[in-house]
Amino acid sequence: MLSELDELVTDAVYLDAGVTASQEAVSRARAASRLWRVTAVDDLVLGPVLQ
């Protein structure tokens, strides 16, 4: 299914706070580094998943 969808889709629309984002804005966001905070109910399960 996903491979068929990939063949059909040639472009995408990105939204930022309900407003269409330009390709330049998306490119800048992808190039910027960012920190992520991930929490879990069970830290013993989270560790192996993130590695």
N, C-alpha and C positions, 0 to 999 in steps of 0.2 A: 504494500500500500504506500509506504513512504517513498519508495523508489519511483513509483508511478507519479506521485505528487511532485517529486523533485523534477520530473520531466515536464510537468505542466506549468510549474511556477517559474517565471522569469524575473520577477521583481517582488519587493515587499514594501509595505507601508509601516513605518515605525511611529508610535505615538509617545509623546512625552507630556504628562499631565493633561491628557485629552487633546493635545494639539499635535498635528502632523510634524514630525521632525525631519529636517533636511538630511540628505545623504552626508553632507559635510559634518553635521552635528553628530550623526551616528558614528562616522569615522573617527572624530575626535574622542568620543566616549569610549570607543573600542581601544584606542591607542593609549588612553590614560590609565595609569595604574590605580588600583583601589584596594582598600582593605575590606575583608569580609569577616563578619562575626557570625559564627554558627554555634547554636546551642542545641542540646539534646537532653531528653529525659534521662537517657542512659549513656554516660560518657564512655563506657567500655565498648559500646557498639559503634559510637561515632568515630573513635580513633581509627580503626581499620578501614572504615568507609572513606575517610578523607585521604588515606595514604595511597 
